[in-house]
Amino acid sequence: MSTLLEQALALYAGLPAAERFHVHARASSAPLLAVAERVSGGIVADIGCGHGLLSALLALAEPSRTVHGVDPDPRKVTWAREALSGLQQVKLAEGTVEDVLAPALPRACDTAVVCDVLYLLPEAKWPAFLRTVHGLLKPGGRFLLKEVEGDGSWKHRKALAQEWVMVSLLRRTKASGGMVLKPRAEMMALLRDAGFTVREVVDLGRGYTTPHVLYIAEASAP
């Protein structure tokens, strides 16, 4: 485990066991460090921040950076605020990117990060969601979209089953959609339609039982 990840996880030591377990499970099952190391700039939006683990990594990696985290789950935001209370540069809010960040940070962010969020939304809302994220970014700003690839593999099917347990059975994850996982060609088309230029697609599934894929895109001028 990296020193940075150890420092971030240590912030959650005072939380109840169930919340600590959720954060540690997230740390071990998703390539958050690989995402964090590709973030640039001093103002970052972490959309769908959950317990705030990625926000913590981003703030600890660059103390001069301001991280704006938002999530619609009030329980997760409450625990995130408690765990990250010592990181003054992390600003956490309950709500959606449309209601909270879009009015407050138009064209203000150097990077926007969305990790494992899109599939939880109704598919019909994806284009508008991506356009809203585009509106947060400065011209040329970076968008990091980490999703599970819908490649038809056993890892794909396993990821869907796992999320069904978390969303429907345990109710540990808040969702309003049908848990759709798209192949990368469709995701790249969606990003282009929202005004992004896709610069790179990175496979991050090696060593994981989930087909993680990261889309690195750039916001065009409005």
CYANA upper distance limits for C-alpha pairs under 8 A (distance plus 0.5 A):
  1 MET  CA      5 LEU  CA      7.18
  1 MET  CA      6 GLU  CA      7.27
  2 SER  CA      6 GLU  CA      6.75
  3 THR  CA      7 GLN  CA      6.66
  4 LEU  CA      8 ALA  CA      6.80
  4 LEU  CA     57 LEU  CA      7.29
  4 LEU  CA     60 LEU  CA      7.71
  4 LEU  CA     61 ALA  CA      7.66
  5 LEU  CA      9 LEU  CA      6.60
  5 LEU  CA     33 LEU  CA      8.07
  5 LEU  CA     57 LEU  CA      7.33
  6 GLU  CA     10 ALA  CA      6.59
  7 GLN  CA     11 LEU  CA      7.39
  7 GLN  CA     60 LEU  CA      8.49
  8 ALA  CA     12 TYR  CA      8.14
  8 ALA  CA     53 LEU  CA      7.30
  8 ALA  CA     56 ALA  CA      6.31
  8 ALA  CA     57 LEU  CA      6.47
  8 ALA  CA     60 LEU  CA      7.95
  9 LEU  CA     13 ALA  CA      7.75
  9 LEU  CA     23 VAL  CA      8.16
  9 LEU  CA     24 HIS  CA      7.71
  9 LEU  CA     53 LEU  CA      8.04
 11 LEU  CA     83 ALA  CA      5.93
 11 LEU  CA     84 LEU  CA      7.05
 12 TYR  CA     20 ARG  CA      6.73
 12 TYR  CA     23 VAL  CA      8.45
 12 TYR  CA     83 ALA  CA      5.64
 12 TYR  CA     84 LEU  CA      8.46
 13 ALA  CA     20 ARG  CA      7.51
 14 GLY  CA     83 ALA  CA      7.90
 15 LEU  CA     19 GLU  CA      6.70
 15 LEU  CA     20 ARG  CA      6.54
 15 LEU  CA     79 TRP  CA      7.82
 15 LEU  CA     83 ALA  CA      7.66
 16 PRO  CA     20 ARG  CA      6.77
 17 ALA  CA     21 PHE  CA      6.52
 18 ALA  CA     22 HIS  CA      6.83
 19 GLU  CA     23 VAL  CA      6.84
 19 GLU  CA     79 TRP  CA      8.33
 20 ARG  CA     24 HIS  CA      6.63
 21 PHE  CA     25 ALA  CA      6.45
 22 HIS  CA     26 ARG  CA      6.68
 23 VAL  CA     27 ALA  CA      6.73
 23 VAL  CA     51 HIS  CA      7.40
 23 VAL  CA     53 LEU  CA      7.57
 24 HIS  CA     28 SER  CA      6.77
 25 ALA  CA     29 SER  CA      6.53
 26 ARG  CA     30 ALA  CA      6.43
 27 ALA  CA     31 PRO  CA      8.01
 27 ALA  CA     32 LEU  CA      7.46
 27 ALA  CA     53 LEU  CA      8.31
 29 SER  CA    208 TYR  CA      7.16
 29 SER  CA    209 THR  CA      8.46
 29 SER  CA    210 THR  CA      8.39
 30 ALA  CA    208 TYR  CA      8.22
 30 ALA  CA    212 HIS  CA      8.16
 31 PRO  CA     35 VAL  CA      7.10
 31 PRO  CA    204 LEU  CA      7.27
 31 PRO  CA    212 HIS  CA      8.28
 32 LEU  CA     36 ALA  CA      6.54
 32 LEU  CA     54 LEU  CA      6.91
 33 LEU  CA     37 GLU  CA      6.61
 33 LEU  CA     57 LEU  CA      8.06
 34 ALA  CA     38 ARG  CA      7.38
 34 ALA  CA    204 LEU  CA      8.38
 35 VAL  CA     39 VAL  CA      7.46
 35 VAL  CA    144 LEU  CA      7.93
 35 VAL  CA    146 LYS  CA      8.18
 35 VAL  CA    214 LEU  CA      8.17
 36 ALA  CA     54 LEU  CA      7.62
 36 ALA  CA     57 LEU  CA      7.33
 36 ALA  CA     58 LEU  CA      6.52
 39 VAL  CA     58 LEU  CA      8.32
 39 VAL  CA    111 THR  CA      6.87
 39 VAL  CA    142 ARG  CA      8.25
 39 VAL  CA    144 LEU  CA      8.23
 40 SER  CA    110 ASP  CA      7.26
 40 SER  CA    111 THR  CA      6.77
 40 SER  CA    142 ARG  CA      8.12
 41 GLY  CA     65 ARG  CA      7.81
 41 GLY  CA    110 ASP  CA      5.60
 41 GLY  CA    111 THR  CA      7.10
 42 GLY  CA     64 SER  CA      7.30
 42 GLY  CA     65 ARG  CA      4.84
 42 GLY  CA     66 THR  CA      6.48
 42 GLY  CA    109 CYS  CA      8.50
 42 GLY  CA    110 ASP  CA      7.11
 43 ILE  CA     65 ARG  CA      6.49
 43 ILE  CA     66 THR  CA      5.53
 43 ILE  CA     67 VAL  CA      6.61
 43 ILE  CA     68 HIS  CA      8.25
 43 ILE  CA    108 ALA  CA      7.85
 43 ILE  CA    109 CYS  CA      5.55
 43 ILE  CA    110 ASP  CA      5.94
 43 ILE  CA    111 THR  CA      7.31
 44 VAL  CA     65 ARG  CA      8.00
 44 VAL  CA     66 THR  CA      6.80
 44 VAL  CA     67 VAL  CA      5.35
 44 VAL  CA     68 HIS  CA      6.64
 44 VAL  CA    109 CYS  CA      6.06
 44 VAL  CA    110 ASP  CA      6.49
 44 VAL  CA    111 THR  CA      5.43
 44 VAL  CA    112 ALA  CA      6.14
 44 VAL  CA    113 VAL  CA      8.07
 45 ALA  CA     67 VAL  CA      6.37
 45 ALA  CA     68 HIS  CA      5.28
 45 ALA  CA     69 GLY  CA      6.46
 45 ALA  CA     70 VAL  CA      8.49
 45 ALA  CA    109 CYS  CA      7.21
 45 ALA  CA    111 THR  CA      6.97
 45 ALA  CA    112 ALA  CA      5.12
 45 ALA  CA    113 VAL  CA      6.59
 46 ASP  CA     54 LEU  CA      8.11
 46 ASP  CA     55 SER  CA      6.95
 46 ASP  CA     67 VAL  CA      7.36
 46 ASP  CA     68 HIS  CA      6.45
 46 ASP  CA     69 GLY  CA      5.08
 46 ASP  CA     70 VAL  CA      7.03
 46 ASP  CA    112 ALA  CA      6.68
 46 ASP  CA    113 VAL  CA      5.53
 46 ASP  CA    114 VAL  CA      6.88
 47 ILE  CA     69 GLY  CA      6.44
 47 ILE  CA     70 VAL  CA      5.87
 47 ILE  CA     71 ASP  CA      7.13
 47 ILE  CA     97 VAL  CA      7.08
 47 ILE  CA    112 ALA  CA      7.83
 47 ILE  CA    113 VAL  CA      6.59
 47 ILE  CA    114 VAL  CA      5.73
 47 ILE  CA    115 CYS  CA      8.10
 47 ILE  CA    117 VAL  CA      8.45
 48 GLY  CA     69 GLY  CA      7.68
 48 GLY  CA     70 VAL  CA      6.14
 48 GLY  CA     71 ASP  CA      5.02
 48 GLY  CA     72 PRO  CA      7.87
 48 GLY  CA     96 THR  CA      8.47
 48 GLY  CA    114 VAL  CA      7.09
 48 GLY  CA    115 CYS  CA      7.67
 48 GLY  CA    117 VAL  CA      6.63
 49 CYS  CA     53 LEU  CA      7.95
 49 CYS  CA     54 LEU  CA      7.50
 49 CYS  CA     55 SER  CA      7.40
 49 CYS  CA     69 GLY  CA      5.92
 49 CYS  CA     70 VAL  CA      6.16
 49 CYS  CA     71 ASP  CA      6.03
 50 GLY  CA     70 VAL  CA      8.26
 50 GLY  CA     71 ASP  CA      6.33
 50 GLY  CA     73 ASP  CA      7.76
 50 GLY  CA     76 LYS  CA      5.87
 50 GLY  CA     77 VAL  CA      6.88
 50 GLY  CA     80 ALA  CA      7.80
 51 HIS  CA     76 LYS  CA      5.53
 51 HIS  CA     77 VAL  CA      6.65
 51 HIS  CA     79 TRP  CA      6.78
 51 HIS  CA     80 ALA  CA      5.03
 52 GLY  CA     56 ALA  CA      6.60
 52 GLY  CA     69 GLY  CA      7.71
 52 GLY  CA     77 VAL  CA      8.16
 52 GLY  CA     80 ALA  CA      5.74
 52 GLY  CA     84 LEU  CA      8.15
 53 LEU  CA     57 LEU  CA      6.84
 53 LEU  CA     80 ALA  CA      8.49
 54 LEU  CA     58 LEU  CA      6.69
 55 SER  CA     59 ALA  CA      6.69
 55 SER  CA     67 VAL  CA      6.80
 55 SER  CA     68 HIS  CA      8.38
 55 SER  CA     69 GLY  CA      7.15
 55 SER  CA     90 VAL  CA      7.40
 56 ALA  CA     60 LEU  CA      6.51
 56 ALA  CA     84 LEU  CA      7.50
 56 ALA  CA     87 LEU  CA      8.23
 56 ALA  CA     90 VAL  CA      8.02
 57 LEU  CA     61 ALA  CA      6.47
 58 LEU  CA     62 GLU  CA      6.91
 58 LEU  CA     65 ARG  CA      8.20
 58 LEU  CA     67 VAL  CA      7.79
 59 ALA  CA     63 PRO  CA      5.86
 59 ALA  CA     64 SER  CA      8.19
 59 ALA  CA     65 ARG  CA      6.58
 59 ALA  CA     66 THR  CA      7.55
 59 ALA  CA     67 VAL  CA      7.18
 59 ALA  CA     87 LEU  CA      7.84
 59 ALA  CA     89 GLN  CA      7.36
 59 ALA  CA     90 VAL  CA      7.30
 63 PRO  CA     89 GLN  CA      7.93
 64 SER  CA     89 GLN  CA      8.09
 65 ARG  CA     89 GLN  CA      7.22
 66 THR  CA     89 GLN  CA      5.34
 66 THR  CA     90 VAL  CA      6.46
 66 THR  CA     91 LYS  CA      8.05
 67 VAL  CA     89 GLN  CA      6.79
 67 VAL  CA     90 VAL  CA      5.29
 67 VAL  CA     91 LYS  CA      6.59
 68 HIS  CA     90 VAL  CA      6.57
 68 HIS  CA     91 LYS  CA      5.32
 68 HIS  CA     92 LEU  CA      6.52
 68 HIS  CA     93 ALA  CA      8.37
 69 GLY  CA     90 VAL  CA      7.70
 69 GLY  CA     91 LYS  CA      6.53
 69 GLY  CA     92 LEU  CA      5.21
 69 GLY  CA     93 ALA  CA      6.80
 70 VAL  CA     77 VAL  CA      8.36
 70 VAL  CA     92 LEU  CA      6.28
 70 VAL  CA     93 ALA  CA      5.36
 70 VAL  CA     94 GLU  CA      6.20
 70 VAL  CA     95 GLY  CA      6.67
 70 VAL  CA     96 THR  CA      6.97
 70 VAL  CA     97 VAL  CA      7.22
 70 VAL  CA    100 VAL  CA      8.05
 70 VAL  CA    101 LEU  CA      8.17
 71 ASP  CA     76 LYS  CA      8.26
 71 ASP  CA     77 VAL  CA      7.13
 71 ASP  CA     93 ALA  CA      7.24
 71 ASP  CA     94 GLU  CA      5.75
 71 ASP  CA     95 GLY  CA      5.91
 71 ASP  CA     96 THR  CA      6.59
 71 ASP  CA     97 VAL  CA      8.48
 72 PRO  CA     94 GLU  CA      5.85
 72 PRO  CA     95 GLY  CA      4.75
 72 PRO  CA     96 THR  CA      6.12
 72 PRO  CA    174 LYS  CA      8.21
 73 ASP  CA     77 VAL  CA      6.87
 73 ASP  CA     94 GLU  CA      7.23
 73 ASP  CA     95 GLY  CA      7.96
 73 ASP  CA    174 LYS  CA      6.89
 74 PRO  CA     78 THR  CA      6.55
 74 PRO  CA     94 GLU  CA      6.37
 75 ARG  CA     79 TRP  CA      6.98
 76 LYS  CA     80 ALA  CA      6.53
 77 VAL  CA     81 ARG  CA      6.54
 77 VAL  CA     92 LEU  CA      7.50
 77 VAL  CA     93 ALA  CA      7.41
 77 VAL  CA     94 GLU  CA      6.66
 78 THR  CA     82 GLU  CA      6.93
 79 TRP  CA     83 ALA  CA      6.65
 80 ALA  CA     84 LEU  CA      6.42
 80 ALA  CA     92 LEU  CA      8.26
 81 ARG  CA     85 SER  CA      6.07
 81 ARG  CA     92 LEU  CA      7.19
 84 LEU  CA     90 VAL  CA      7.96
 93 ALA  CA    100 VAL  CA      7.98
 94 GLU  CA    100 VAL  CA      8.49
 95 GLY  CA     99 ASP  CA      7.08
 95 GLY  CA    100 VAL  CA      6.65
 96 THR  CA    100 VAL  CA      6.35
 96 THR  CA    101 LEU  CA      8.02
 97 VAL  CA    101 LEU  CA      5.43
 97 VAL  CA    102 ALA  CA      6.45
 97 VAL  CA    132 THR  CA      7.97
 97 VAL  CA    133 VAL  CA      8.07
 98 GLU  CA    102 ALA  CA      5.75
 98 GLU  CA    103 PRO  CA      8.02
 98 GLU  CA    129 PHE  CA      8.23
 98 GLU  CA    132 THR  CA      7.05
 99 ASP  CA    103 PRO  CA      7.39
100 VAL  CA    104 ALA  CA      7.15
101 LEU  CA    105 LEU  CA      6.09
101 LEU  CA    106 PRO  CA      8.36
101 LEU  CA    136 LEU  CA      8.06
102 ALA  CA    106 PRO  CA      6.28
102 ALA  CA    132 THR  CA      7.26
102 ALA  CA    133 VAL  CA      8.28
102 ALA  CA    135 GLY  CA      7.56
102 ALA  CA    136 LEU  CA      6.68
105 LEU  CA    109 CYS  CA      7.48
105 LEU  CA    136 LEU  CA      6.33
106 PRO  CA    135 GLY  CA      6.41
106 PRO  CA    136 LEU  CA      5.30
106 PRO  CA    137 LEU  CA      7.65
107 ARG  CA    135 GLY  CA      6.27
107 ARG  CA    136 LEU  CA      5.09
107 ARG  CA    137 LEU  CA      5.02
107 ARG  CA    138 LYS  CA      4.98
107 ARG  CA    139 PRO  CA      7.89
108 ALA  CA    136 LEU  CA      6.41
108 ALA  CA    137 LEU  CA      6.25
108 ALA  CA    138 LYS  CA      6.12
109 CYS  CA    136 LEU  CA      6.25
109 CYS  CA    137 LEU  CA      5.17
109 CYS  CA    138 LYS  CA      6.29
109 CYS  CA    141 GLY  CA      7.51
110 ASP  CA    137 LEU  CA      6.52
110 ASP  CA    138 LYS  CA      6.56
110 ASP  CA    141 GLY  CA      5.44
110 ASP  CA    142 ARG  CA      6.83
111 THR  CA    137 LEU  CA      7.18
111 THR  CA    141 GLY  CA      6.19
111 THR  CA    142 ARG  CA      5.14
111 THR  CA    143 PHE  CA      6.19
111 THR  CA    144 LEU  CA      8.00
112 ALA  CA    133 VAL  CA      7.59
112 ALA  CA    136 LEU  CA      8.06
112 ALA  CA    137 LEU  CA      7.56
112 ALA  CA    142 ARG  CA      6.96
112 ALA  CA    143 PHE  CA      5.46
112 ALA  CA    144 LEU  CA      6.81
113 VAL  CA    143 PHE  CA      6.51
113 VAL  CA    144 LEU  CA      5.32
113 VAL  CA    145 LEU  CA      6.56
113 VAL  CA    146 LYS  CA      8.42
114 VAL  CA    118 LEU  CA      8.14
114 VAL  CA    144 LEU  CA      6.83
114 VAL  CA    145 LEU  CA      5.47
114 VAL  CA    146 LYS  CA      6.71
115 CYS  CA    144 LEU  CA      8.46
115 CYS  CA    145 LEU  CA      6.53
115 CYS  CA    146 LYS  CA      5.13
115 CYS  CA    147 GLU  CA      6.77
116 ASP  CA    120 LEU  CA      8.37
116 ASP  CA    146 LYS  CA      6.47
116 ASP  CA    147 GLU  CA      5.50
116 ASP  CA    148 VAL  CA      7.53
117 VAL  CA    121 LEU  CA      7.73
117 VAL  CA    147 GLU  CA      8.02
118 LEU  CA    126 TRP  CA      7.41
118 LEU  CA    147 GLU  CA      7.91
119 TYR  CA    123 GLU  CA      7.99
119 TYR  CA    147 GLU  CA      8.23
119 TYR  CA    177 GLY  CA      7.59
119 TYR  CA    178 GLY  CA      7.87
119 TYR  CA    179 MET  CA      5.42
119 TYR  CA    180 VAL  CA      5.68
119 TYR  CA    181 LEU  CA      6.63
120 LEU  CA    174 LYS  CA      8.23
120 LEU  CA    175 ALA  CA      5.34
120 LEU  CA    176 SER  CA      6.51
120 LEU  CA    177 GLY  CA      5.57
120 LEU  CA    178 GLY  CA      7.23
120 LEU  CA    179 MET  CA      5.81
120 LEU  CA    180 VAL  CA      8.07
121 LEU  CA    125 LYS  CA      7.29
121 LEU  CA    126 TRP  CA      7.61
121 LEU  CA    175 ALA  CA      6.92
121 LEU  CA    176 SER  CA      5.75
121 LEU  CA    177 GLY  CA      4.76
121 LEU  CA    178 GLY  CA      7.69
121 LEU  CA    179 MET  CA      7.92
122 PRO  CA    126 TRP  CA      7.56
122 PRO  CA    176 SER  CA      6.66
122 PRO  CA    177 GLY  CA      4.34
122 PRO  CA    178 GLY  CA      6.69
123 GLU  CA    177 GLY  CA      7.36
123 GLU  CA    178 GLY  CA      8.06
123 GLU  CA    180 VAL  CA      7.73
125 LYS  CA    129 PHE  CA      6.60
126 TRP  CA    130 LEU  CA      6.63
127 PRO  CA    131 ARG  CA      6.76
127 PRO  CA    190 LEU  CA      7.18
127 PRO  CA    193 ASP  CA      8.23
127 PRO  CA    194 ALA  CA      6.92
128 ALA  CA    132 THR  CA      6.67
128 ALA  CA    194 ALA  CA      8.39
129 PHE  CA    133 VAL  CA      6.90
130 LEU  CA    134 HIS  CA      6.71
130 LEU  CA    191 LEU  CA      7.61
130 LEU  CA    194 ALA  CA      6.40
131 ARG  CA    135 GLY  CA      6.80
131 ARG  CA    194 ALA  CA      5.55
131 ARG  CA    195 GLY  CA      7.73
132 THR  CA    136 LEU  CA      7.32
133 VAL  CA    137 LEU  CA      7.59
134 HIS  CA    143 PHE  CA      8.44
134 HIS  CA    194 ALA  CA      7.71
134 HIS  CA    195 GLY  CA      7.58
134 HIS  CA    196 PHE  CA      7.93
134 HIS  CA    219 ALA  CA      6.62
137 LEU  CA    141 GLY  CA      5.69
137 LEU  CA    142 ARG  CA      7.86
137 LEU  CA    219 ALA  CA      7.11
138 LYS  CA    219 ALA  CA      7.80
138 LYS  CA    221 ALA  CA      8.41
139 PRO  CA    219 ALA  CA      6.19
139 PRO  CA    220 SER  CA      6.07
139 PRO  CA    221 ALA  CA      5.23
139 PRO  CA    222 PRO  CA      7.86
140 GLY  CA    218 GLU  CA      5.97
140 GLY  CA    219 ALA  CA      5.46
140 GLY  CA    220 SER  CA      6.32
140 GLY  CA    221 ALA  CA      7.52
141 GLY  CA    218 GLU  CA      6.11
141 GLY  CA    219 ALA  CA      5.84
142 ARG  CA    216 ILE  CA      7.60
142 ARG  CA    217 ALA  CA      6.32
142 ARG  CA    218 GLU  CA      5.25
142 ARG  CA    219 ALA  CA      6.93
143 PHE  CA    215 TYR  CA      8.38
143 PHE  CA    216 ILE  CA      6.45
143 PHE  CA    217 ALA  CA      5.52
143 PHE  CA    218 GLU  CA      6.42
143 PHE  CA    219 ALA  CA      7.67
144 LEU  CA    214 LEU  CA      7.27
144 LEU  CA    215 TYR  CA      6.32
144 LEU  CA    216 ILE  CA      5.46
144 LEU  CA    217 ALA  CA      6.98
145 LEU  CA    214 LEU  CA      6.19
145 LEU  CA    215 TYR  CA      5.58
145 LEU  CA    216 ILE  CA      7.17
146 LYS  CA    212 HIS  CA      7.51
146 LYS  CA    213 VAL  CA      6.30
146 LYS  CA    214 LEU  CA      4.90
146 LYS  CA    215 TYR  CA      6.83
147 GLU  CA    181 LEU  CA      8.48
147 GLU  CA    212 HIS  CA      6.51
147 GLU  CA    213 VAL  CA      6.18
147 GLU  CA    214 LEU  CA      7.01
148 VAL  CA    156 HIS  CA      7.84
148 VAL  CA    159 ALA  CA      8.20
148 VAL  CA    181 LEU  CA      6.90
148 VAL  CA    182 LYS  CA      8.47
148 VAL  CA    210 THR  CA      7.39
148 VAL  CA    211 PRO  CA      6.00
148 VAL  CA    212 HIS  CA      5.22
148 VAL  CA    213 VAL  CA      6.53
149 GLU  CA    156 HIS  CA      7.34
149 GLU  CA    181 LEU  CA      6.48
149 GLU  CA    182 LYS  CA      6.45
149 GLU  CA    183 PRO  CA      6.10
149 GLU  CA    184 ARG  CA      7.05
149 GLU  CA    211 PRO  CA      6.07
149 GLU  CA    212 HIS  CA      6.66
149 GLU  CA    213 VAL  CA      6.58
150 GLY  CA    156 HIS  CA      6.38
150 GLY  CA    180 VAL  CA      8.49
150 GLY  CA    181 LEU  CA      4.98
150 GLY  CA    182 LYS  CA      4.94
150 GLY  CA    183 PRO  CA      5.11
150 GLY  CA    184 ARG  CA      8.07
151 ASP  CA    156 HIS  CA      6.86
151 ASP  CA    182 LYS  CA      7.99
151 ASP  CA    183 PRO  CA      6.09
151 ASP  CA    211 PRO  CA      8.48
152 GLY  CA    156 HIS  CA      6.29
152 GLY  CA    157 ARG  CA      7.50
153 SER  CA    157 ARG  CA      7.01
154 TRP  CA    158 LYS  CA      6.46
155 LYS  CA    159 ALA  CA      6.56
155 LYS  CA    209 THR  CA      6.21
155 LYS  CA    210 THR  CA      5.54
155 LYS  CA    211 PRO  CA      6.44
156 HIS  CA    160 LEU  CA      6.95
156 HIS  CA    181 LEU  CA      8.46
156 HIS  CA    210 THR  CA      7.07
156 HIS  CA    211 PRO  CA      6.85
157 ARG  CA    161 ALA  CA      6.82
158 LYS  CA    162 GLN  CA      6.59
158 LYS  CA    209 THR  CA      8.39
158 LYS  CA    210 THR  CA      7.92
159 ALA  CA    163 GLU  CA      6.64
159 ALA  CA    210 THR  CA      6.50
160 LEU  CA    164 TRP  CA      6.64
160 LEU  CA    179 MET  CA      7.61
161 ALA  CA    165 VAL  CA      6.95
162 GLN  CA    166 MET  CA      6.92
163 GLU  CA    167 VAL  CA      6.37
163 GLU  CA    179 MET  CA      8.26
164 TRP  CA    168 SER  CA      5.91
164 TRP  CA    169 LEU  CA      7.34
165 VAL  CA    169 LEU  CA      5.25
165 VAL  CA    170 LEU  CA      6.44
165 VAL  CA    171 ARG  CA      8.23
166 MET  CA    170 LEU  CA      5.59
166 MET  CA    171 ARG  CA      6.09
166 MET  CA    172 ARG  CA      5.74
166 MET  CA    173 THR  CA      6.22
167 VAL  CA    171 ARG  CA      5.12
167 VAL  CA    172 ARG  CA      6.41
167 VAL  CA    173 THR  CA      5.34
167 VAL  CA    174 LYS  CA      6.78
167 VAL  CA    175 ALA  CA      7.13
182 LYS  CA    186 GLU  CA      6.89
182 LYS  CA    187 MET  CA      6.93
183 PRO  CA    187 MET  CA      7.02
184 ARG  CA    188 MET  CA      6.54
185 ALA  CA    189 ALA  CA      6.83
186 GLU  CA    190 LEU  CA      6.76
187 MET  CA    191 LEU  CA      6.78
188 MET  CA    192 ARG  CA      6.74
188 MET  CA    198 VAL  CA      7.33
188 MET  CA    215 TYR  CA      8.40
189 ALA  CA    193 ASP  CA      6.65
190 LEU  CA    194 ALA  CA      6.80
191 LEU  CA    195 GLY  CA      7.13
191 LEU  CA    196 PHE  CA      5.88
191 LEU  CA    197 THR  CA      7.82
191 LEU  CA    198 VAL  CA      7.71
191 LEU  CA    217 ALA  CA      8.36
192 ARG  CA    196 PHE  CA      5.34
192 ARG  CA    197 THR  CA      6.41
192 ARG  CA    198 VAL  CA      7.61
195 GLY  CA    219 ALA  CA      6.91
195 GLY  CA    220 SER  CA      6.50
196 PHE  CA    217 ALA  CA      6.40
196 PHE  CA    218 GLU  CA      5.89
196 PHE  CA    219 ALA  CA      5.31
196 PHE  CA    220 SER  CA      6.42
197 THR  CA    217 ALA  CA      5.86
197 THR  CA    218 GLU  CA      5.63
197 THR  CA    219 ALA  CA      7.04
197 THR  CA    220 SER  CA      7.49
198 VAL  CA    215 TYR  CA      7.48
198 VAL  CA    216 ILE  CA      6.51
198 VAL  CA    217 ALA  CA      4.68
198 VAL  CA    218 GLU  CA      6.91
199 ARG  CA    215 TYR  CA      8.36
199 ARG  CA    216 ILE  CA      6.14
199 ARG  CA    217 ALA  CA      5.72
199 ARG  CA    218 GLU  CA      7.40
200 GLU  CA    215 TYR  CA      6.64
200 GLU  CA    216 ILE  CA      5.63
200 GLU  CA    217 ALA  CA      7.49
201 VAL  CA    213 VAL  CA      7.54
201 VAL  CA    214 LEU  CA      6.20
201 VAL  CA    215 TYR  CA      5.20
201 VAL  CA    216 ILE  CA      6.68
202 VAL  CA    213 VAL  CA      6.22
202 VAL  CA    214 LEU  CA      5.53
202 VAL  CA    215 TYR  CA      7.01
202 VAL  CA    216 ILE  CA      8.38
203 ASP  CA    211 PRO  CA      8.25
203 ASP  CA    212 HIS  CA      6.86
203 ASP  CA    213 VAL  CA      5.20
203 ASP  CA    214 LEU  CA      6.96
204 LEU  CA    211 PRO  CA      7.69
204 LEU  CA    212 HIS  CA      5.50
204 LEU  CA    213 VAL  CA      5.85
204 LEU  CA    214 LEU  CA      7.40
205 GLY  CA    209 THR  CA      7.64
205 GLY  CA    210 THR  CA      6.43
205 GLY  CA    211 PRO  CA      5.12
205 GLY  CA    212 HIS  CA      5.04
205 GLY  CA    213 VAL  CA      7.30
206 ARG  CA    211 PRO  CA      8.43
